Every structure is written in C-alpha cells, then in structure tokens.
Amino acid sequence: MVLRLSIRTCYGSNCVDSVGIANSGFVGRDPEITLPQELVEKLFPQGVNTVLVERVLADGSKVFLPRLLNPVDT
C-alpha cells in the first residue's frame, strides 16, 4: 500500500509544501528523491543542472522526472 505524506521540501530559503509518496515498491541501488518539474522550478529559481529520467509507476504508466546531476545535503 502506498503511503502519502504531507512534506515540506526546502533548498536554501525556498520551501515548497506538497504531498510525498513512500512505500511505493520502487527499489533502487541508492536512496532517491524525485520531484515533479514544477517543484524543481520553485525550489531552484536560479536553475539547476538536471537530467530527465524515466520512471515506471505501479500502474505501468511512465513519467519523466528531473534528477539532479549533483547530490544535495539533506
């Protein structure tokens, strides 16, 4: 079962409140946080180096999400 959480994501003085998904069944080699493009634009108004990665959702649909080229501190 997917767990939806109310989250606040901040980078510097920019913060965005949204809904996050945990326990989605996605398994990767490393921990990964992906954000929709509109949240990336709000958090990084000055721009940031990203690449689009394709992810397959639980229902089989595909989405493209931006991924930072350099890791950030959490």
PDB file of N, CA, C and O in Angstrom:
ATOM      1  N   MET A   1       0.839  -1.179   0.000  1.00  0.00           N
ATOM      2  CA  MET A   1       0.000   0.000   0.000  1.00  0.00           C
ATOM      3  C   MET A   1       0.887   1.246   0.000  1.00  0.00           C
ATOM      4  O   MET A   1       1.846   1.336   0.766  1.00  0.00           O
ATOM      5  N   VAL A   2       0.561   2.190  -0.853  1.00  0.00           N
ATOM      6  CA  VAL A   2       1.318   3.436  -0.948  1.00  0.00           C
ATOM      7  C   VAL A   2       0.919   4.350   0.201  1.00  0.00           C
ATOM      8  O   VAL A   2      -0.262   4.472   0.528  1.00  0.00           O
ATOM      9  N   LEU A   3       1.897   4.984   0.804  1.00  0.00           N
ATOM     10  CA  LEU A   3       1.670   5.912   1.899  1.00  0.00           C
ATOM     11  C   LEU A   3       1.913   7.324   1.399  1.00  0.00           C
ATOM     12  O   LEU A   3       3.002   7.629   0.911  1.00  0.00           O
ATOM     13  N   ARG A   4       0.904   8.200   1.514  1.00  0.00           N
ATOM     14  CA  ARG A   4       1.037   9.597   1.116  1.00  0.00           C
ATOM     15  C   ARG A   4       1.312  10.442   2.361  1.00  0.00           C
ATOM     16  O   ARG A   4       0.635  10.303   3.380  1.00  0.00           O
ATOM     17  N   LEU A   5       2.299  11.306   2.265  1.00  0.00           N
ATOM     18  CA  LEU A   5       2.726  12.133   3.393  1.00  0.00           C
ATOM     19  C   LEU A   5       2.724  13.596   3.001  1.00  0.00           C
ATOM     20  O   LEU A   5       3.079  13.946   1.876  1.00  0.00           O
ATOM     21  N   SER A   6       2.327  14.443   3.923  1.00  0.00           N
ATOM     22  CA  SER A   6       2.466  15.877   3.727  1.00  0.00           C
ATOM     23  C   SER A   6       3.919  16.220   4.042  1.00  0.00           C
ATOM     24  O   SER A   6       4.404  15.931   5.136  1.00  0.00           O
ATOM     25  N   ILE A   7       4.617  16.839   3.082  1.00  0.00           N
ATOM     26  CA  ILE A   7       6.038  17.125   3.282  1.00  0.00           C
ATOM     27  C   ILE A   7       6.357  18.571   2.937  1.00  0.00           C
ATOM     28  O   ILE A   7       5.646  19.211   2.161  1.00  0.00           O
ATOM     29  N   ARG A   8       7.408  19.062   3.508  1.00  0.00           N
ATOM     30  CA  ARG A   8       7.961  20.368   3.158  1.00  0.00           C
ATOM     31  C   ARG A   8       9.373  20.113   2.655  1.00  0.00           C
ATOM     32  O   ARG A   8      10.197  19.532   3.362  1.00  0.00           O
ATOM     33  N   THR A   9       9.646  20.550   1.429  1.00  0.00           N
ATOM     34  CA  THR A   9      10.959  20.401   0.822  1.00  0.00           C
ATOM     35  C   THR A   9      11.588  21.777   0.735  1.00  0.00           C
ATOM     36  O   THR A   9      10.977  22.705   0.205  1.00  0.00           O
ATOM     37  N   CYS A  10      12.802  21.922   1.249  1.00  0.00           N
ATOM     38  CA  CYS A  10      13.467  23.229   1.269  1.00  0.00           C
ATOM     39  C   CYS A  10      14.843  23.122   0.643  1.00  0.00           C
ATOM     40  O   CYS A  10      15.526  22.104   0.755  1.00  0.00           O
ATOM     41  N   TYR A  11      15.231  24.200  -0.020  1.00  0.00           N
ATOM     42  CA  TYR A  11      16.584  24.363  -0.516  1.00  0.00           C
ATOM     43  C   TYR A  11      16.933  25.821  -0.295  1.00  0.00           C
ATOM     44  O   TYR A  11      16.365  26.703  -0.939  1.00  0.00           O
ATOM     45  N   GLY A  12      17.860  26.080   0.607  1.00  0.00           N
ATOM     46  CA  GLY A  12      18.151  27.466   0.979  1.00  0.00           C
ATOM     47  C   GLY A  12      16.929  28.070   1.645  1.00  0.00           C
ATOM     48  O   GLY A  12      16.360  27.477   2.562  1.00  0.00           O
ATOM     49  N   SER A  13      16.526  29.239   1.191  1.00  0.00           N
ATOM     50  CA  SER A  13      15.350  29.892   1.766  1.00  0.00           C
ATOM     51  C   SER A  13      14.066  29.548   1.020  1.00  0.00           C
ATOM     52  O   SER A  13      12.994  30.012   1.409  1.00  0.00           O
ATOM     53  N   ASN A  14      14.145  28.752  -0.036  1.00  0.00           N
ATOM     54  CA  ASN A  14      12.955  28.360  -0.802  1.00  0.00           C
ATOM     55  C   ASN A  14      12.379  27.066  -0.239  1.00  0.00           C
ATOM     56  O   ASN A  14      13.085  26.064  -0.123  1.00  0.00           O
ATOM     57  N   CYS A  15      11.088  27.093   0.113  1.00  0.00           N
ATOM     58  CA  CYS A  15      10.399  25.904   0.615  1.00  0.00           C
ATOM     59  C   CYS A  15       9.105  25.697  -0.156  1.00  0.00           C
ATOM     60  O   CYS A  15       8.444  26.656  -0.555  1.00  0.00           O
ATOM     61  N   VAL A  16       8.754  24.442  -0.357  1.00  0.00           N
ATOM     62  CA  VAL A  16       7.523  24.076  -1.054  1.00  0.00           C
ATOM     63  C   VAL A  16       6.827  22.996  -0.240  1.00  0.00           C
ATOM     64  O   VAL A  16       7.440  21.987   0.109  1.00  0.00           O
ATOM     65  N   ASP A  17       5.543  23.204   0.065  1.00  0.00           N
ATOM     66  CA  ASP A  17       4.728  22.193   0.728  1.00  0.00           C
ATOM     67  C   ASP A  17       4.020  21.370  -0.341  1.00  0.00           C
ATOM     68  O   ASP A  17       3.460  21.922  -1.288  1.00  0.00           O
ATOM     69  N   SER A  18       4.046  20.052  -0.188  1.00  0.00           N
ATOM     70  CA  SER A  18       3.418  19.183  -1.179  1.00  0.00           C
ATOM     71  C   SER A  18       3.096  17.840  -0.537  1.00  0.00           C
ATOM     72  O   SER A  18       3.193  17.684   0.680  1.00  0.00           O
ATOM     73  N   VAL A  19       2.717  16.886  -1.357  1.00  0.00           N
ATOM     74  CA  VAL A  19       2.425  15.537  -0.897  1.00  0.00           C
ATOM     75  C   VAL A  19       3.505  14.607  -1.441  1.00  0.00           C
ATOM     76  O   VAL A  19       3.815  14.638  -2.632  1.00  0.00           O
ATOM     77  N   GLY A  20       4.071  13.788  -0.576  1.00  0.00           N
ATOM     78  CA  GLY A  20       5.081  12.826  -0.983  1.00  0.00           C
ATOM     79  C   GLY A  20       4.527  11.421  -0.910  1.00  0.00           C
ATOM     80  O   GLY A  20       3.530  11.173  -0.232  1.00  0.00           O
ATOM     81  N   ILE A  21       5.167  10.506  -1.603  1.00  0.00           N
ATOM     82  CA  ILE A  21       4.745   9.104  -1.612  1.00  0.00           C
ATOM     83  C   ILE A  21       5.884   8.253  -1.066  1.00  0.00           C
ATOM     84  O   ILE A  21       7.026   8.357  -1.515  1.00  0.00           O
ATOM     85  N   ALA A  22       5.559   7.421  -0.102  1.00  0.00           N
ATOM     86  CA  ALA A  22       6.526   6.481   0.466  1.00  0.00           C
ATOM     87  C   ALA A  22       5.965   5.070   0.320  1.00  0.00           C
ATOM     88  O   ALA A  22       4.764   4.889   0.121  1.00  0.00           O
ATOM     89  N   ASN A  23       6.835   4.083   0.419  1.00  0.00           N
ATOM     90  CA  ASN A  23       6.419   2.694   0.353  1.00  0.00           C
ATOM     91  C   ASN A  23       5.749   2.370  -0.984  1.00  0.00           C
ATOM     92  O   ASN A  23       4.748   1.656  -1.034  1.00  0.00           O
ATOM     93  N   SER A  24       6.314   2.905  -2.057  1.00  0.00           N
ATOM     94  CA  SER A  24       5.711   2.723  -3.378  1.00  0.00           C
ATOM     95  C   SER A  24       6.110   1.409  -4.037  1.00  0.00           C
ATOM     96  O   SER A  24       5.552   1.038  -5.069  1.00  0.00           O
ATOM     97  N   GLY A  25       7.071   0.704  -3.446  1.00  0.00           N
ATOM     98  CA  GLY A  25       7.533  -0.538  -4.038  1.00  0.00           C
ATOM     99  C   GLY A  25       8.715  -0.346  -4.962  1.00  0.00           C
ATOM    100  O   GLY A  25       9.287  -1.328  -5.436  1.00  0.00           O
ATOM    101  N   PHE A  26       9.102   0.903  -5.234  1.00  0.00           N
ATOM    102  CA  PHE A  26      10.258   1.169  -6.076  1.00  0.00           C
ATOM    103  C   PHE A  26      11.515   0.819  -5.298  1.00  0.00           C
ATOM    104  O   PHE A  26      11.679   1.244  -4.154  1.00  0.00           O
ATOM    105  N   VAL A  27      12.387   0.061  -5.900  1.00  0.00           N
ATOM    106  CA  VAL A  27      13.639  -0.328  -5.256  1.00  0.00           C
ATOM    107  C   VAL A  27      14.786   0.056  -6.177  1.00  0.00           C
ATOM    108  O   VAL A  27      14.782  -0.269  -7.364  1.00  0.00           O
ATOM    109  N   GLY A  28      15.765   0.751  -5.619  1.00  0.00           N
ATOM    110  CA  GLY A  28      16.937   1.131  -6.386  1.00  0.00           C
ATOM    111  C   GLY A  28      18.196   0.824  -5.612  1.00  0.00           C
ATOM    112  O   GLY A  28      18.140   0.414  -4.452  1.00  0.00           O
ATOM    113  N   ARG A  29      19.331   1.023  -6.255  1.00  0.00           N
ATOM    114  CA  ARG A  29      20.603   0.776  -5.570  1.00  0.00           C
ATOM    115  C   ARG A  29      20.848   1.788  -4.472  1.00  0.00           C
ATOM    116  O   ARG A  29      21.344   1.436  -3.402  1.00  0.00           O
ATOM    117  N   ASP A  30      20.505   3.043  -4.721  1.00  0.00           N
ATOM    118  CA  ASP A  30      20.732   4.119  -3.766  1.00  0.00           C
ATOM    119  C   ASP A  30      19.407   4.796  -3.442  1.00  0.00           C
ATOM    120  O   ASP A  30      18.478   4.750  -4.248  1.00  0.00           O
ATOM    121  N   PRO A  31      19.308   5.429  -2.261  1.00  0.00           N
ATOM    122  CA  PRO A  31      18.099   6.202  -1.960  1.00  0.00           C
ATOM    123  C   PRO A  31      17.910   7.290  -3.013  1.00  0.00           C
ATOM    124  O   PRO A  31      18.886   7.867  -3.493  1.00  0.00           O
ATOM    125  N   GLU A  32      16.677   7.568  -3.367  1.00  0.00           N
ATOM    126  CA  GLU A  32      16.415   8.535  -4.420  1.00  0.00           C
ATOM    127  C   GLU A  32      15.156   9.332  -4.092  1.00  0.00           C
ATOM    128  O   GLU A  32      14.139   8.781  -3.670  1.00  0.00           O
ATOM    129  N   ILE A  33      15.251  10.622  -4.294  1.00  0.00           N
ATOM    130  CA  ILE A  33      14.096  11.501  -4.162  1.00  0.00           C
ATOM    131  C   ILE A  33      13.891  12.144  -5.517  1.00  0.00           C
ATOM    132  O   ILE A  33      14.803  12.765  -6.063  1.00  0.00           O
ATOM    133  N   THR A  34      12.693  11.996  -6.059  1.00  0.00           N
ATOM    134  CA  THR A  34      12.380  12.636  -7.327  1.00  0.00           C
ATOM    135  C   THR A  34      11.261  13.636  -7.104  1.00  0.00           C
ATOM    136  O   THR A  34      10.383  13.428  -6.267  1.00  0.00           O
ATOM    137  N   LEU A  35      11.301  14.713  -7.854  1.00  0.00           N
ATOM    138  CA  LEU A  35      10.315  15.784  -7.712  1.00  0.00           C
ATOM    139  C   LEU A  35       9.726  16.124  -9.064  1.00  0.00           C
ATOM    140  O   LEU A  35      10.420  16.055 -10.078  1.00  0.00           O
ATOM    141  N   PRO A  36       8.448  16.491  -9.094  1.00  0.00           N
ATOM    142  CA  PRO A  36       7.872  16.990 -10.349  1.00  0.00           C
ATOM    143  C   PRO A  36       8.575  18.273 -10.789  1.00  0.00           C
ATOM    144  O   PRO A  36       9.102  19.018  -9.964  1.00  0.00           O
ATOM    145  N   GLN A  37       8.577  18.518 -12.094  1.00  0.00           N
ATOM    146  CA  GLN A  37       9.295  19.660 -12.657  1.00  0.00           C
ATOM    147  C   GLN A  37       8.878  20.983 -12.014  1.00  0.00           C
ATOM    148  O   GLN A  37       9.734  21.833 -11.771  1.00  0.00           O
ATOM    149  N   GLU A  38       7.576  21.183 -11.729  1.00  0.00           N
ATOM    150  CA  GLU A  38       7.146  22.474 -11.160  1.00  0.00           C
ATOM    151  C   GLU A  38       7.722  22.705  -9.766  1.00  0.00           C
ATOM    152  O   GLU A  38       7.953  23.852  -9.385  1.00  0.00           O
ATOM    153  N   LEU A  39       7.958  21.639  -8.997  1.00  0.00           N
ATOM    154  CA  LEU A  39       8.593  21.816  -7.684  1.00  0.00           C
ATOM    155  C   LEU A  39      10.066  22.157  -7.832  1.00  0.00           C
ATOM    156  O   LEU A  39      10.594  22.967  -7.070  1.00  0.00           O
ATOM    157  N   VAL A  40      10.734  21.549  -8.802  1.00  0.00           N
ATOM    158  CA  VAL A  40      12.144  21.863  -9.052  1.00  0.00           C
ATOM    159  C   VAL A  40      12.277  23.339  -9.428  1.00  0.00           C
ATOM    160  O   VAL A  40      13.191  24.019  -8.961  1.00  0.00           O
ATOM    161  N   GLU A  41      11.376  23.831 -10.263  1.00  0.00           N
ATOM    162  CA  GLU A  41      11.435  25.237 -10.673  1.00  0.00           C
ATOM    163  C   GLU A  41      11.195  26.178  -9.499  1.00  0.00           C
ATOM    164  O   GLU A  41      11.791  27.253  -9.450  1.00  0.00           O
ATOM    165  N   LYS A  42      10.336  25.802  -8.552  1.00  0.00           N
ATOM    166  CA  LYS A  42      10.088  26.636  -7.368  1.00  0.00           C
ATOM    167  C   LYS A  42      11.259  26.600  -6.399  1.00  0.00           C
ATOM    168  O   LYS A  42      11.616  27.623  -5.814  1.00  0.00           O
ATOM    169  N   LEU A  43      11.863  25.419  -6.224  1.00  0.00           N
ATOM    170  CA  LEU A  43      12.978  25.289  -5.290  1.00  0.00           C
ATOM    171  C   LEU A  43      14.267  25.896  -5.826  1.00  0.00           C
ATOM    172  O   LEU A  43      15.069  26.431  -5.060  1.00  0.00           O
ATOM    173  N   PHE A  44      14.468  25.817  -7.124  1.00  0.00           N
ATOM    174  CA  PHE A  44      15.698  26.287  -7.753  1.00  0.00           C
ATOM    175  C   PHE A  44      15.384  27.336  -8.818  1.00  0.00           C
ATOM    176  O   PHE A  44      15.602  27.083 -10.002  1.00  0.00           O
ATOM    177  N   PRO A  45      14.873  28.516  -8.423  1.00  0.00           N
ATOM    178  CA  PRO A  45      14.505  29.523  -9.424  1.00  0.00           C
ATOM    179  C   PRO A  45      15.692  30.003 -10.252  1.00  0.00           C
ATOM    180  O   PRO A  45      15.506  30.486 -11.369  1.00  0.00           O
ATOM    181  N   GLN A  46      16.908  29.878  -9.724  1.00  0.00           N
ATOM    182  CA  GLN A  46      18.102  30.293 -10.454  1.00  0.00           C
ATOM    183  C   GLN A  46      18.553  29.227 -11.440  1.00  0.00           C
ATOM    184  O   GLN A  46      19.492  29.447 -12.205  1.00  0.00           O
ATOM    185  N   GLY A  47      17.897  28.083 -11.430  1.00  0.00           N
ATOM    186  CA  GLY A  47      18.260  26.988 -12.329  1.00  0.00           C
ATOM    187  C   GLY A  47      19.174  26.001 -11.637  1.00  0.00           C
ATOM    188  O   GLY A  47      19.873  26.347 -10.685  1.00  0.00           O
ATOM    189  N   VAL A  48      19.165  24.796 -12.111  1.00  0.00           N
ATOM    190  CA  VAL A  48      19.987  23.736 -11.553  1.00  0.00           C
ATOM    191  C   VAL A  48      20.223  22.708 -12.666  1.00  0.00           C
ATOM    192  O   VAL A  48      19.389  22.546 -13.556  1.00  0.00           O
ATOM    193  N   ASN A  49      21.361  22.023 -12.606  1.00  0.00           N
ATOM    194  CA  ASN A  49      21.682  21.009 -13.617  1.00  0.00           C
ATOM    195  C   ASN A  49      20.914  19.721 -13.334  1.00  0.00           C
ATOM    196  O   ASN A  49      21.128  19.066 -12.315  1.00  0.00           O
ATOM    197  N   THR A  50      20.014  19.370 -14.256  1.00  0.00           N
ATOM    198  CA  THR A  50      19.239  18.146 -14.113  1.00  0.00           C
ATOM    199  C   THR A  50      19.226  17.366 -15.422  1.00  0.00           C
ATOM    200  O   THR A  50      19.535  17.895 -16.490  1.00  0.00           O
ATOM    201  N   VAL A  51      18.865  16.110 -15.306  1.00  0.00           N
ATOM    202  CA  VAL A  51      18.560  15.280 -16.466  1.00  0.00           C
ATOM    203  C   VAL A  51      17.191  14.673 -16.206  1.00  0.00           C
ATOM    204  O   VAL A  51      16.809  14.466 -15.055  1.00  0.00           O
ATOM    205  N   LEU A  52      16.456  14.389 -17.267  1.00  0.00           N
ATOM    206  CA  LEU A  52      15.155  13.736 -17.103  1.00  0.00           C
ATOM    207  C   LEU A  52      15.366  12.223 -17.099  1.00  0.00           C
ATOM    208  O   LEU A  52      16.035  11.673 -17.974  1.00  0.00           O
ATOM    209  N   VAL A  53      14.785  11.563 -16.101  1.00  0.00           N
ATOM    210  CA  VAL A  53      14.857  10.106 -16.016  1.00  0.00           C
ATOM    211  C   VAL A  53      13.453   9.547 -16.136  1.00  0.00           C
ATOM    212  O   VAL A  53      12.499  10.120 -15.610  1.00  0.00           O
ATOM    213  N   GLU A  54      13.332   8.435 -16.822  1.00  0.00           N
ATOM    214  CA  GLU A  54      12.035   7.795 -16.990  1.00  0.00           C
ATOM    215  C   GLU A  54      11.790   6.847 -15.833  1.00  0.00           C
ATOM    216  O   GLU A  54      12.658   6.050 -15.478  1.00  0.00           O
ATOM    217  N   ARG A  55      10.606   6.935 -15.245  1.00  0.00           N
ATOM    218  CA  ARG A  55      10.212   6.023 -14.174  1.00  0.00           C
ATOM    219  C   ARG A  55       8.898   5.360 -14.557  1.00  0.00           C
ATOM    220  O   ARG A  55       8.017   5.998 -15.134  1.00  0.00           O
ATOM    221  N   VAL A  56       8.770   4.088 -14.236  1.00  0.00           N
ATOM    222  CA  VAL A  56       7.528   3.361 -14.473  1.00  0.00           C
ATOM    223  C   VAL A  56       6.781   3.299 -13.153  1.00  0.00           C
ATOM    224  O   VAL A  56       7.316   2.834 -12.146  1.00  0.00           O
ATOM    225  N   LEU A  57       5.546   3.770 -13.162  1.00  0.00           N
ATOM    226  CA  LEU A  57       4.734   3.778 -11.954  1.00  0.00           C
ATOM    227  C   LEU A  57       4.094   2.418 -11.731  1.00  0.00           C
ATOM    228  O   LEU A  57       4.128   1.550 -12.604  1.00  0.00           O
ATOM    229  N   ALA A  58       3.503   2.239 -10.539  1.00  0.00           N
ATOM    230  CA  ALA A  58       2.910   0.950 -10.171  1.00  0.00           C
ATOM    231  C   ALA A  58       1.829   0.504 -11.145  1.00  0.00           C
ATOM    232  O   ALA A  58       1.625  -0.695 -11.332  1.00  0.00           O
ATOM    233  N   ASP A  59       1.133   1.453 -11.769  1.00  0.00           N
ATOM    234  CA  ASP A  59       0.073   1.089 -12.710  1.00  0.00           C
ATOM    235  C   ASP A  59       0.608   0.825 -14.121  1.00  0.00           C
ATOM    236  O   ASP A  59      -0.169   0.560 -15.038  1.00  0.00           O
ATOM    237  N   GLY A  60       1.921   0.897 -14.295  1.00  0.00           N
ATOM    238  CA  GLY A  60       2.538   0.637 -15.587  1.00  0.00           C
ATOM    239  C   GLY A  60       2.744   1.874 -16.438  1.00  0.00           C
ATOM    240  O   GLY A  60       3.411   1.810 -17.471  1.00  0.00           O
ATOM    241  N   SER A  61       2.180   3.006 -16.019  1.00  0.00           N
ATOM    242  CA  SER A  61       2.384   4.237 -16.786  1.00  0.00           C
ATOM    243  C   SER A  61       3.806   4.753 -16.572  1.00  0.00           C
ATOM    244  O   SER A  61       4.465   4.408 -15.591  1.00  0.00           O
ATOM    245  N   LYS A  62       4.261   5.577 -17.497  1.00  0.00           N
ATOM    246  CA  LYS A  62       5.625   6.103 -17.438  1.00  0.00           C
ATOM    247  C   LYS A  62       5.590   7.612 -17.242  1.00  0.00           C
ATOM    248  O   LYS A  62       4.740   8.302 -17.804  1.00  0.00           O
ATOM    249  N   VAL A  63       6.518   8.112 -16.443  1.00  0.00           N
ATOM    250  CA  VAL A  63       6.671   9.550 -16.241  1.00  0.00           C
ATOM    251  C   VAL A  63       8.143   9.898 -16.364  1.00  0.00           C
ATOM    252  O   VAL A  63       9.009   9.053 -16.139  1.00  0.00           O
ATOM    253  N   PHE A  64       8.424  11.137 -16.722  1.00  0.00           N
ATOM    254  CA  PHE A  64       9.791  11.642 -16.749  1.00  0.00           C
ATOM    255  C   PHE A  64       9.949  12.618 -15.603  1.00  0.00           C
ATOM    256  O   PHE A  64       9.166  13.560 -15.478  1.00  0.00           O
ATOM    257  N   LEU A  65      10.946  12.408 -14.769  1.00  0.00           N
ATOM    258  CA  LEU A  65      11.191  13.250 -13.610  1.00  0.00           C
ATOM    259  C   LEU A  65      12.611  13.802 -13.675  1.00  0.00           C
ATOM    260  O   LEU A  65      13.534  13.102 -14.091  1.00  0.00           O
ATOM    261  N   PRO A  66      12.789  15.073 -13.258  1.00  0.00           N
ATOM    262  CA  PRO A  66      14.139  15.632 -13.254  1.00  0.00           C
ATOM    263  C   PRO A  66      14.977  15.020 -12.134  1.00  0.00           C
ATOM    264  O   PRO A  66      14.478  14.783 -11.033  1.00  0.00           O
ATOM    265  N   ARG A  67      16.231  14.770 -12.418  1.00  0.00           N
ATOM    266  CA  ARG A  67      17.157  14.254 -11.408  1.00  0.00           C
ATOM    267  C   ARG A  67      18.360  15.182 -11.376  1.00  0.00           C
ATOM    268  O   ARG A  67      18.926  15.519 -12.416  1.00  0.00           O
ATOM    269  N   LEU A  68      18.746  15.590 -10.170  1.00  0.00           N
ATOM    270  CA  LEU A  68      19.906  16.464 -10.020  1.00  0.00           C
ATOM    271  C   LEU A  68      21.165  15.727 -10.434  1.00  0.00           C
ATOM    272  O   LEU A  68      21.333  14.550 -10.117  1.00  0.00           O
ATOM    273  N   LEU A  69      22.045  16.410 -11.137  1.00  0.00           N
ATOM    274  CA  LEU A  69      23.308  15.787 -11.517  1.00  0.00           C
ATOM    275  C   LEU A  69      24.266  15.689 -10.345  1.00  0.00           C
ATOM    276  O   LEU A  69      25.104  14.788 -10.299  1.00  0.00           O
ATOM    277  N   ASN A  70      24.150  16.619  -9.385  1.00  0.00           N
ATOM    278  CA  ASN A  70      24.990  16.590  -8.183  1.00  0.00           C
ATOM    279  C   ASN A  70      24.111  16.373  -6.973  1.00  0.00           C
ATOM    280  O   ASN A  70      23.055  16.998  -6.866  1.00  0.00           O
ATOM    281  N   PRO A  71      24.519  15.493  -6.041  1.00  0.00           N
ATOM    282  CA  PRO A  71      23.708  15.242  -4.854  1.00  0.00           C
ATOM    283  C   PRO A  71      23.618  16.493  -3.981  1.00  0.00           C
ATOM    284  O   PRO A  71      24.495  17.356  -4.025  1.00  0.00           O
ATOM    285  N   VAL A  72      22.551  16.580  -3.189  1.00  0.00           N
ATOM    286  CA  VAL A  72      22.381  17.687  -2.257  1.00  0.00           C
ATOM    287  C   VAL A  72      22.458  17.123  -0.833  1.00  0.00           C
ATOM    288  O   VAL A  72      22.212  15.937  -0.611  1.00  0.00           O
ATOM    289  N   ASP A  73      22.799  17.975   0.112  1.00  0.00           N
ATOM    290  CA  ASP A  73      22.802  17.583   1.520  1.00  0.00           C
ATOM    291  C   ASP A  73      21.370  17.602   2.028  1.00  0.00           C
ATOM    292  O   ASP A  73      20.576  18.463   1.647  1.00  0.00           O
ATOM    293  N   THR A  74      21.045  16.647   2.890  1.00  0.00           N
ATOM    294  CA  THR A  74      19.707  16.609   3.471  1.00  0.00           C
ATOM    295  C   THR A  74      19.797  16.780   4.962  1.00  0.00           C
ATOM    296  O   THR A  74      18.773  16.777   5.647  1.00  0.00           O
TER     297      THR A  74
END
